[in-house]
């Protein structure tokens, strides 16, 4: 309910695939991360943060500091204003960074939580794997969502195993995308997606 107080960004950009993660999915993923010990007292980064719901939820669950990273200055300003207005006591523990993920240079990030672009727009094909590779470079614990395909598991497994990571949990998600752009013809699109938990040097199923 608290996450729903952060409303949809008023001017989403289709070429950036600014489809917000529904509060119910955000809460589900954050609770999983919290129960795994990856939120409380940790430094958390949200790559492609959008309106920063993962960041806000992480702070609510006791994260020490959160980094909100997005390529779009407009949505960062919106997120900063919304969190300052609705959750002022928490907002001073958020650092906002405008950056292309490929140019990002970070260290000492305990946990990364992200919903990268699905690659629905042609120019973004494979961009979710760019996000994943960057996350694997800077954090031992990654919580991430990807659009389902028959090859997805093998691609993620190949990328992670080469860097000493293991998929410790995965779950199919029904990801709703509301009618947002003039190209949309349905009130809600439901996208089959996969939620992964990926840990450095940890074996699991």
N, C-alpha and C positions, 0 to 999 in steps of 0.2 A: 504493500500500500504506500509506503514512503517513497519507493522508487518511482511510482506513478506520478509523483509530484513534479518530476522532471519531464516536461512536455516535449512533444515532437518538435524538432528544429523546423523553423518556418520556411526556410529556403534550401531544401536538400538538393544536392547536385547529383544528377543521374550518373555522370561519368566517374564519380567517386564512389558510386554504389552506397550512398548514405542511408542504408536501411537499418533502422534502429533495432537493437535486440529487445524483444518484449520483456517487461519486468519479471514475468513468471520464469522465463528462461534464465535471466540474470540471477534471480534469487536461487534457482536450482543449482546453477554452476558455482555460485559463491558459497553456498552451504556445503557443497562437496569439497571445495578448497579449504574452507574453515575446518571441517571435520578431519581433513588430512593434515592439519597443522600448518597450512600455507598462507594464512591470513593474519592471525593474531600476532602483533608485534613485528610484522614483516614490512619490508619495502616492496610495494606492488607497482607494476607498470601495466597500463592498458594501452596497447598498440592499436591505432586507429580508433581512438576513444569516442568519437562522435559526441553525444550529449553526456558522456561520462557516467553512465549508470553503474558499470562495473566498478569504477573508481569510488563512487559514492557508497555503494554497498560494501566495498572493502573497508572503508573507514568506519562504517557502522558496525562492522564485525571486529574492529580493533586493530586494523593495519596501522603501523606507525607513520608511514608516509606513502603517498601515491603519486605516480607520475602519469599525467594524461598527455598522450602523444598523438597528434593528428597532423596531416598535411594541410588542412584547411583552417586558415585563421578565423574565418567567419564562424565556424561551428565551435571552435575553441572559445571565442569571445562569448558565444551564446551559452556554452556550458559553464564558463566561469561566472557569468552574470546570474544564471539560474541557481547554481549552487550557493553563491554568495547570498542571494535573496532568500532561498528556501532553507538552507542549512549552514548558516553563518558560522556556528561553533566548529564545524568540521572543515570549512573551506580553507583555513590557513594551513592545513596539512596536505594540500594538493599543489603540485608543481605542474604548470601547463607548458608544453613544448611543441612548437610548430616545426615539423620536420618530415621530409620524405623518409620512409622507413629505411631505404637503401643507404641514406646518409647518416643514419643514427649511430651515435657512439656512446654507449652506456656501460657502466660497471656496477657491481654490488646490488643487483636486482634479485630479490629472493624469489619472486613469483611474477609471472606474466599471465595476464588474462586477456583474451582478445576474441573478437569476431571480425576477422579480416574480410575484405571484399571477396565475394563468391566467384568472381570472374564471369558474371552474366554479361557485362559489357565487354565487347571483343578486345579492346585495348588492355583490359585487366586480366586476360587469361593467364593463369599461373601466378598471379600476384599473391594469392593466399600462401603459396609455398615460399615466396620471398619473405613474407611476414614470418612464416614458421622458421625458416633458416636463421633469420635475425634473432628470433626469440631463443633459439638453441645456442646462439653465440653468447648470450648475456645472462641466462637464468637457468637454474637447475630444475625449475618446476614450471610447466606450461599448461594452461587450460585454454583450449582453442576449439572453434567451430569451423567446419568446412562443408561446402556443398557436396552431397553424396555423388559418387560415380563408382562404377565397377572397379576402376583402377585405384581408387583413393587409398584403400588400406595398404596396398603394396607400395605406393609412392611414399606415403607417410612413414611406413616401416623402413624403407630403404634410406630415406633422409635421416631419420632419427638414429637408426642402428649404427650408421657410419660415424656418428658423432658421440657414441657411447650413451645414448638415451634409449629408454624403453617406453612403450605404450603400456601404462598401468591400468587404464580404464577407458572404455569407449561406449557410447550410447547413441542410438538413433534419435533424432529430434525432428519434430514437425515444426518447421520454422515459418511463421506467418509473415507475409509482406503485404501491407495494406496498399490500396490504390494511392499512389503518390505522384506519378508522372503522367503526362499526356499520352504516353505510349501504352499505359496500362489499360486493360479492357475488363478486368475483373475486380470486384470489391476487395477480395483477399486472394493472394497467391500463396500456396502452401508448398514450401520447398523442403524436400527431403535432405537432411543434413546430418552430420556426425559430430558429436562432442567428444574430444579426446583429452585425457590427462596424460602428460608425458613427463617422465622424470629422468634425471641424469643417473645412470648406473644402477637403476632399480628394476628388478624383474617383476613382472606381474602378468595378469591375463586381461 
